Structures are given as structure tokens and as C-alpha cells.
Amino acid sequence: MSTIDSVCRSLVIASGNQGKLREFKQLLNHLPVDLWPQPEELRVEETGNTFAQNARLKAIAAALYTGQWSLADDSGLSVVSLDGAPGVHSARFAPTDSERVDRLLELLVDVQDRRASFNAALCVVSSDGRVLLEVEGSCEGVITHMPRGKAGFGYDPIFEVKGTGLTFAEMSSEQKKQYGHRGIAFGLLEPKLSKLLSKIE
């Protein structure tokens, strides 16, 4: 394997979120890439106004820091009655997953319109910081009145996917891949990433 081949096949996941890392591994397990977590010391300020901008910032930072290809996502929950909040601030809405869930439920305690969407933007960047791929996926649903399910992470226990009657936390990994925003985004990314990888064989 050449040096270039080795670099291209190593893919740094630009996230410190363990739930995201597990999900990425499931989604990418059939592609010829070696997945690596982002170095613990790397911190990226998410100053973008959109999910796509933040994904790009994180992917570029991880690629330039490690000298490897990187994949970043920025994703979050947008609630109609909260004017799209928490949106790009979803991960910073409160210190922990449980606190984020509790805060959101408190804000919606007397709200009838509980429509929401989960959105994910994915970005792949080369080792020299060039943006190679960008895609976005979304999933519609409603915020439940209380958490349901044991799987997933983040807001998964209170987001019921439209037409399924299930929260993300009640779904199997295969169901979440089919219905979830990140799975939908990966469905768009996968053929393009496969094509890129095939060019370096």
C-alpha cells in the first residue's frame, strides 16, 4: 500500500461524541476505510450559522491537524414552535444529554405544536484541507411528552419519527439508519465516497 493510499483509506471522524462514533462505525463498516477518532486534544469552535458550515469547520480542522482524510457531521434538532431552536446549538443547549432533554421538555410543557426535524450535514475533507464531499439529510417528527426507549443518545428518546410511532431510542440500528437524518445523509454520501475510494485503489 502506498503512502497516498494509506492516507486516503484512513478516515478521522471529527467528533468526540462516543454515540456519534458508534453510529458512524455502523454506517461505514462495509467501506474500505480505517476509522480513527479525533485526537482528544483537538478542540474546534463551532462558529457557523448552519449545520453545513459547522461540519466543514470541523472536518477541515481535523484533516489539517492529523494529516488524514476526515469526516465531520454537524447535526441537531430544530423545533418549529421554538423558531428552529436549539438548532446549531443542540449540543450546547445544556451540559449533558439528560439535561438537554429536560430543558427542552420544560420549554414545551404547555405547547401544542410539537413538530420538529432532525438535520445532519456531512463533510469529507482531504488531508490538505480540501472539501471533497458535502451532503445533508433531514427527518421529520414530533417531540414526545416524556422520554421513551433505551437506545440512541442525545435527544433520541424524545423525538418520535413521523409515520413510525417510534422514537429514535426505540429503534434498532437498522431502523435508525433507514429513517434517521444521519442515515439519510449517509445514503447520499456513500456512493460518492465509494467512488472517491475506488479512484485510489
C-alpha positions as a Markdown table, in Angstrom:
| # | Residue | x | y | z |
|---|---|---|---|---|
| 1 | Met | 0.0 | 0.0 | 0.0 |
| 2 | Ser | 1.4 | 3.4 | -1.0 |
| 3 | Thr | 1.6 | 6.3 | 1.4 |
| 4 | Ile | -1.1 | 8.1 | -0.5 |
| 5 | Asp | -3.3 | 5.0 | -0.5 |
| 6 | Ser | -2.8 | 4.7 | 3.3 |
| 7 | Val | -3.6 | 8.3 | 3.9 |
| 8 | Cys | -6.8 | 8.2 | 1.8 |
| 9 | Arg | -8.0 | 5.0 | 3.4 |
| 10 | Ser | -7.6 | 6.3 | 6.9 |
| 11 | Leu | -10.6 | 8.4 | 7.9 |
| 12 | Val | -10.7 | 10.5 | 11.0 |
| 13 | Ile | -14.1 | 11.0 | 12.5 |
| 14 | Ala | -14.1 | 14.7 | 13.5 |
| 15 | Ser | -16.1 | 14.2 | 16.8 |
| 16 | Gly | -15.5 | 13.5 | 20.4 |
| 17 | Asn | -19.1 | 12.2 | 20.8 |
| 18 | Gln | -19.0 | 8.5 | 21.5 |
| 19 | Gly | -22.6 | 8.0 | 20.4 |
| 20 | Lys | -21.8 | 9.5 | 17.0 |
| 21 | Leu | -18.6 | 7.5 | 16.7 |
| 22 | Arg | -20.6 | 4.2 | 17.2 |
| 23 | Glu | -23.2 | 5.3 | 14.7 |
| 24 | Phe | -20.5 | 6.2 | 12.1 |
| 25 | Lys | -18.8 | 2.8 | 12.5 |
| 26 | Gln | -22.1 | 1.0 | 11.8 |
| 27 | Leu | -22.8 | 3.2 | 8.8 |
| 28 | Leu | -19.3 | 2.9 | 7.3 |
| 29 | Asn | -18.4 | -0.7 | 8.3 |
| 30 | His | -18.7 | -2.0 | 4.7 |
| 31 | Leu | -16.4 | 0.6 | 3.1 |
| 32 | Pro | -12.7 | 0.1 | 2.8 |
| 33 | Val | -11.6 | 2.7 | 5.3 |
| 34 | Asp | -9.9 | 2.6 | 8.7 |
| 35 | Leu | -11.8 | 4.8 | 11.1 |
| 36 | Trp | -10.0 | 6.8 | 13.7 |
| 37 | Pro | -11.4 | 9.1 | 16.4 |
| 38 | Gln | -10.5 | 12.7 | 16.5 |
| 39 | Pro | -7.5 | 13.4 | 18.8 |
| 40 | Glu | -8.7 | 14.2 | 22.3 |
| 41 | Glu | -6.7 | 17.5 | 22.4 |
| 42 | Leu | -8.3 | 18.9 | 19.3 |
| 43 | Arg | -11.0 | 21.5 | 20.0 |
| 44 | Val | -12.9 | 23.2 | 17.2 |
| 45 | Glu | -15.0 | 26.3 | 17.9 |
| 46 | Glu | -18.3 | 25.8 | 16.0 |
| 47 | Thr | -18.9 | 29.3 | 14.8 |
| 48 | Gly | -21.0 | 28.5 | 11.8 |
| 49 | Asn | -24.6 | 29.7 | 11.4 |
| 50 | Thr | -25.7 | 26.4 | 9.7 |
| 51 | Phe | -25.1 | 22.7 | 10.1 |
| 52 | Ala | -23.2 | 22.6 | 6.9 |
| 53 | Gln | -20.8 | 25.4 | 7.9 |
| 54 | Asn | -20.0 | 23.7 | 11.2 |
| 55 | Ala | -19.4 | 20.3 | 9.6 |
| 56 | Arg | -17.0 | 22.0 | 7.2 |
| 57 | Leu | -15.1 | 23.8 | 10.0 |
| 58 | Lys | -14.7 | 20.5 | 12.0 |
| 59 | Ala | -13.7 | 18.4 | 9.0 |
| 60 | Ile | -11.1 | 20.9 | 7.8 |
| 61 | Ala | -9.6 | 21.3 | 11.3 |
| 62 | Ala | -9.4 | 17.5 | 11.9 |
| 63 | Ala | -7.8 | 16.9 | 8.5 |
| 64 | Leu | -5.1 | 19.6 | 8.9 |
| 65 | Tyr | -4.4 | 18.5 | 12.4 |
| 66 | Thr | -4.0 | 14.8 | 11.7 |
| 67 | Gly | -2.8 | 14.9 | 8.0 |
| 68 | Gln | -5.6 | 12.4 | 7.2 |
| 69 | Trp | -8.8 | 12.5 | 5.4 |
| 70 | Ser | -11.6 | 13.4 | 7.8 |
| 71 | Leu | -15.4 | 13.1 | 8.1 |
| 72 | Ala | -17.4 | 15.5 | 10.2 |
| 73 | Asp | -21.0 | 16.0 | 10.8 |
| 74 | Asp | -23.0 | 18.7 | 12.4 |
| 75 | Ser | -26.4 | 17.7 | 13.4 |
| 76 | Gly | -29.2 | 18.9 | 15.6 |
| 77 | Leu | -32.8 | 19.3 | 16.5 |
| 78 | Ser | -35.0 | 22.1 | 15.2 |
| 79 | Val | -38.3 | 22.7 | 16.9 |
| 80 | Val | -41.0 | 24.6 | 15.0 |
| 81 | Ser | -42.6 | 26.3 | 18.0 |
| 82 | Leu | -39.1 | 27.4 | 19.2 |
| 83 | Asp | -38.3 | 29.1 | 15.9 |
| 84 | Gly | -35.9 | 26.4 | 15.0 |
| 85 | Ala | -34.1 | 26.2 | 18.3 |
| 86 | Pro | -32.0 | 24.5 | 19.6 |
| 87 | Gly | -30.7 | 24.1 | 16.0 |
| 88 | Val | -26.9 | 24.5 | 15.6 |
| 89 | His | -26.7 | 24.9 | 19.4 |
| 90 | Ser | -28.3 | 21.5 | 20.1 |
| 91 | Ala | -25.1 | 20.0 | 21.6 |
| 92 | Arg | -24.6 | 23.2 | 23.7 |
| 93 | Phe | -28.2 | 23.5 | 24.9 |
| 94 | Ala | -27.2 | 22.1 | 28.3 |
| 95 | Pro | -24.2 | 20.3 | 29.8 |
| 96 | Thr | -25.4 | 16.7 | 29.4 |
| 97 | Asp | -27.8 | 14.6 | 27.3 |
| 98 | Ser | -30.3 | 14.3 | 30.1 |
| 99 | Glu | -30.2 | 18.0 | 31.0 |
| 100 | Arg | -30.7 | 18.9 | 27.3 |
| 101 | Val | -33.8 | 16.6 | 27.2 |
| 102 | Asp | -35.1 | 18.0 | 30.4 |
| 103 | Arg | -34.6 | 21.6 | 29.3 |
| 104 | Leu | -36.4 | 21.0 | 26.0 |
| 105 | Leu | -39.3 | 19.3 | 27.6 |
| 106 | Glu | -39.7 | 22.1 | 30.1 |
| 107 | Leu | -39.8 | 24.7 | 27.3 |
| 108 | Leu | -42.6 | 22.7 | 25.6 |
| 109 | Val | -44.6 | 21.8 | 28.6 |
| 110 | Asp | -47.7 | 23.8 | 27.6 |
| 111 | Val | -47.0 | 23.8 | 23.8 |
| 112 | Gln | -49.4 | 22.0 | 21.5 |
| 113 | Asp | -47.4 | 22.2 | 18.3 |
| 114 | Arg | -44.5 | 19.8 | 18.9 |
| 115 | Arg | -43.4 | 19.4 | 15.3 |
| 116 | Ala | -39.6 | 19.1 | 14.9 |
| 117 | Ser | -36.9 | 18.0 | 12.5 |
| 118 | Phe | -33.5 | 16.4 | 12.9 |
| 119 | Asn | -30.9 | 17.6 | 10.4 |
| 120 | Ala | -27.5 | 16.4 | 9.6 |
| 121 | Ala | -24.8 | 17.8 | 7.4 |
| 122 | Leu | -21.8 | 15.7 | 6.5 |
| 123 | Cys | -18.5 | 16.8 | 5.1 |
| 124 | Val | -15.4 | 14.9 | 3.9 |
| 125 | Val | -12.1 | 16.7 | 3.6 |
| 126 | Ser | -8.8 | 15.6 | 2.2 |
| 127 | Ser | -5.6 | 15.6 | 4.2 |
| 128 | Asp | -4.6 | 19.0 | 2.8 |
| 129 | Gly | -7.9 | 20.6 | 3.8 |
| 130 | Arg | -9.8 | 20.5 | 0.5 |
| 131 | Val | -13.5 | 19.8 | 0.8 |
| 132 | Leu | -14.3 | 16.7 | -1.2 |
| 133 | Leu | -17.9 | 15.9 | -0.4 |
| 134 | Glu | -20.8 | 17.7 | 1.3 |
| 135 | Val | -24.4 | 16.3 | 1.8 |
| 136 | Glu | -27.3 | 17.0 | 4.1 |
| 137 | Gly | -30.2 | 14.8 | 5.3 |
| 138 | Ser | -33.3 | 15.5 | 7.4 |
| 139 | Cys | -36.0 | 13.7 | 9.3 |
| 140 | Glu | -39.4 | 15.0 | 10.4 |
| 141 | Gly | -41.2 | 14.1 | 13.6 |
| 142 | Val | -42.6 | 15.4 | 16.9 |
| 143 | Ile | -41.3 | 15.9 | 20.4 |
| 144 | Thr | -42.8 | 13.5 | 22.8 |
| 145 | His | -44.1 | 14.4 | 26.3 |
| 146 | Met | -41.6 | 12.1 | 28.0 |
| 147 | Pro | -38.6 | 10.0 | 27.1 |
| 148 | Arg | -39.1 | 6.6 | 25.5 |
| 149 | Gly | -36.6 | 3.9 | 24.7 |
| 150 | Lys | -33.2 | 2.9 | 25.8 |
| 151 | Ala | -31.1 | 3.1 | 22.7 |
| 152 | Gly | -29.6 | 6.1 | 21.0 |
| 153 | Phe | -28.2 | 9.2 | 22.5 |
| 154 | Gly | -28.8 | 13.0 | 22.8 |
| 155 | Tyr | -32.4 | 13.9 | 22.0 |
| 156 | Asp | -33.3 | 10.4 | 20.6 |
| 157 | Pro | -35.6 | 9.4 | 23.5 |
| 158 | Ile | -38.0 | 12.4 | 22.9 |
| 159 | Phe | -38.0 | 12.5 | 19.1 |
| 160 | Glu | -40.8 | 10.4 | 17.5 |
| 161 | Val | -40.2 | 9.9 | 13.8 |
| 162 | Lys | -43.1 | 10.8 | 11.6 |
| 163 | Gly | -45.2 | 7.8 | 10.5 |
| 164 | Thr | -43.4 | 5.3 | 12.7 |
| 165 | Gly | -44.8 | 5.8 | 16.2 |
| 166 | Leu | -41.3 | 5.2 | 17.5 |
| 167 | Thr | -38.7 | 7.5 | 19.0 |
| 168 | Phe | -35.1 | 7.1 | 17.7 |
| 169 | Ala | -34.3 | 5.5 | 21.1 |
| 170 | Glu | -36.9 | 2.8 | 20.5 |
| 171 | Met | -35.5 | 1.9 | 17.0 |
| 172 | Ser | -33.0 | -0.8 | 16.1 |
| 173 | Ser | -29.8 | 0.4 | 14.4 |
| 174 | Glu | -31.1 | -0.7 | 11.1 |
| 175 | Gln | -34.4 | 1.3 | 11.6 |
| 176 | Lys | -32.4 | 4.3 | 12.6 |
| 177 | Lys | -30.2 | 4.0 | 9.6 |
| 178 | Gln | -33.3 | 3.9 | 7.4 |
| 179 | Tyr | -35.3 | 6.7 | 9.0 |
| 180 | Gly | -32.7 | 8.9 | 10.7 |
| 181 | His | -31.3 | 12.1 | 9.4 |
| 182 | Arg | -27.7 | 10.8 | 9.6 |
| 183 | Gly | -28.6 | 7.6 | 7.9 |
| 184 | Ile | -30.3 | 9.6 | 5.1 |
| 185 | Ala | -27.3 | 11.8 | 4.8 |
| 186 | Phe | -25.0 | 8.8 | 4.6 |
| 187 | Gly | -27.2 | 7.3 | 1.9 |
| 188 | Leu | -26.4 | 10.4 | -0.2 |
| 189 | Leu | -22.7 | 10.3 | 0.9 |
| 190 | Glu | -22.0 | 6.6 | 0.4 |
| 191 | Pro | -22.0 | 6.3 | -3.4 |
| 192 | Lys | -19.9 | 9.4 | -3.7 |
| 193 | Leu | -17.4 | 8.3 | -1.1 |
| 194 | Ser | -17.2 | 4.8 | -2.6 |
| 195 | Lys | -16.4 | 6.4 | -5.9 |
| 196 | Leu | -13.6 | 8.5 | -4.4 |
| 197 | Leu | -12.1 | 5.5 | -2.7 |
| 198 | Ser | -12.2 | 3.4 | -5.9 |
| 199 | Lys | -10.0 | 6.0 | -7.6 |
| 200 | Ile | -7.2 | 5.4 | -5.2 |
| 201 | Glu | -7.0 | 1.6 | -5.5 |
